[in-house]
Amino acid sequence: MEQLYAVLACIILGCLAVFQVALVAGAPIGRFAWGGQHDVLPQKLRIGSIISILLYALFGYTALAQAGLVPVLVNQSFTGVFMWVLTGYFTLGVVMNAISRSKPERFVMTPVALVLAILFLLLSLG
């Protein structure tokens, strides 16, 4: 089951990365991200989106490593601890998205963060 959880997490993270690429490119969908205050993101938030894309890649690789689908880069105990950190990160994301002033962000990103939090929790417990 761990492999399935990791692949599902990577699919969701990949979709989020595509979403962030669209934001960087100037798509008018900013109301779904970064607090929803801008339809088209300003330069500073576009840089944040680029960083998010890189982080999603790291998070996905870590999930795959935890599930034994790719080599562990540092060591297994570090990966295990980092998985718990990511579980906390996505759990915090649930809260932050749920209290967003942006209704589209609350309704779309809160469930996405919740699913990621659950998947990373399941991988951490694995």
C-alpha positions as CSV (number, residue, x, y, z in Angstrom):
1,M,0.0,0.0,0.0
2,E,2.9,2.4,0.7
3,Q,3.8,2.4,-3.0
4,L,0.2,3.4,-3.9
5,Y,0.2,6.2,-1.3
6,A,3.5,7.5,-2.7
7,V,2.3,7.4,-6.3
8,L,-1.0,9.2,-5.3
9,A,1.0,11.8,-3.4
10,C,3.2,12.4,-6.5
11,I,0.2,12.7,-8.8
12,I,-1.3,15.4,-6.5
13,L,2.1,17.1,-6.1
14,G,2.5,17.0,-9.9
15,C,-0.9,18.6,-10.4
16,L,0.0,21.3,-7.9
17,A,3.3,21.9,-9.8
18,V,1.4,22.3,-13.1
19,F,-0.9,24.8,-11.2
20,Q,2.2,26.7,-9.9
21,V,3.7,26.8,-13.5
22,A,0.4,28.3,-14.7
23,L,0.6,30.9,-11.9
24,V,4.3,31.7,-12.8
25,A,3.2,32.1,-16.5
26,G,0.6,34.7,-15.5
27,A,-2.6,32.7,-15.6
28,P,-5.4,34.5,-13.9
29,I,-6.0,31.8,-11.2
30,G,-4.2,33.5,-8.3
31,R,-7.4,33.5,-6.3
32,F,-6.7,29.8,-5.6
33,A,-3.3,30.4,-4.1
34,W,-1.2,32.7,-1.8
35,G,-4.2,34.0,0.1
36,G,-6.2,34.6,-3.1
37,Q,-5.6,38.4,-3.1
38,H,-4.4,38.5,-6.8
39,D,-5.9,37.1,-9.9
40,V,-2.5,37.4,-11.6
41,L,0.4,36.9,-9.3
42,P,2.9,39.8,-8.8
43,Q,6.6,39.0,-9.4
44,K,7.3,38.2,-5.7
45,L,4.6,35.5,-5.5
46,R,5.7,34.1,-8.9
47,I,9.1,33.5,-7.4
48,G,7.4,31.8,-4.4
49,S,5.6,29.6,-6.9
50,I,8.9,28.6,-8.6
51,I,10.2,27.7,-5.1
52,S,7.0,25.7,-4.5
53,I,7.6,23.7,-7.7
54,L,11.1,22.7,-6.5
55,L,9.8,21.8,-3.1
56,Y,7.0,19.6,-4.6
57,A,9.7,17.7,-6.4
58,L,11.6,17.2,-3.2
59,F,8.5,16.1,-1.3
60,G,7.5,13.7,-4.1
61,Y,11.0,12.1,-4.2
62,T,10.9,11.7,-0.4
63,A,7.5,10.0,-0.6
64,L,8.9,7.7,-3.3
65,A,12.0,6.9,-1.3
66,Q,9.9,6.2,1.8
67,A,8.0,3.7,-0.2
68,G,11.1,2.1,-1.6
69,L,10.5,3.2,-5.2
70,V,13.6,5.3,-5.6
71,P,17.0,5.2,-3.7
72,V,17.1,7.0,-0.4
73,L,19.5,10.0,-0.8
74,V,20.7,10.6,2.7
75,N,19.6,7.7,4.9
76,Q,16.4,5.9,5.9
77,S,16.2,7.4,9.4
78,F,16.5,11.0,8.0
79,T,13.9,10.2,5.4
80,G,11.6,8.9,8.1
81,V,12.0,12.0,10.2
82,F,11.5,14.2,7.1
83,M,8.3,12.3,6.3
84,W,6.9,13.3,9.7
85,V,8.0,16.9,9.1
86,L,6.1,16.9,5.8
87,T,3.1,15.3,7.5
88,G,3.1,18.3,9.8
89,Y,3.6,20.7,7.0
90,F,0.6,19.4,5.0
91,T,-1.5,19.4,8.2
92,L,-0.6,23.0,8.8
93,G,-1.5,23.6,5.1
94,V,-5.0,22.3,5.9
95,V,-5.4,24.8,8.6
96,M,-3.9,27.7,6.6
97,N,-6.1,27.0,3.6
98,A,-9.2,26.5,5.7
99,I,-8.8,30.0,7.2
100,S,-7.9,31.7,3.9
101,R,-9.9,34.8,3.0
102,S,-10.2,33.4,-0.5
103,K,-13.3,31.2,-0.8
104,P,-11.9,29.4,-3.9
105,E,-8.7,28.7,-2.0
106,R,-10.6,27.4,1.0
107,F,-12.8,25.1,-1.1
108,V,-10.2,23.7,-3.4
109,M,-6.9,23.7,-1.6
110,T,-8.1,22.7,1.8
111,P,-9.2,19.2,0.6
112,V,-6.0,18.9,-1.5
113,A,-3.9,19.6,1.6
114,L,-6.0,17.2,3.7
115,V,-5.5,14.4,1.2
116,L,-1.7,15.1,1.1
117,A,-1.6,15.2,4.9
118,I,-3.3,11.8,5.1
119,L,-1.1,10.2,2.5
120,F,2.1,11.5,4.1
121,L,0.8,10.3,7.5
122,L,0.1,6.9,6.1
123,L,3.6,6.8,4.6
124,S,5.2,8.0,7.8
125,L,3.4,5.3,9.8
126,G,4.4,2.7,7.1
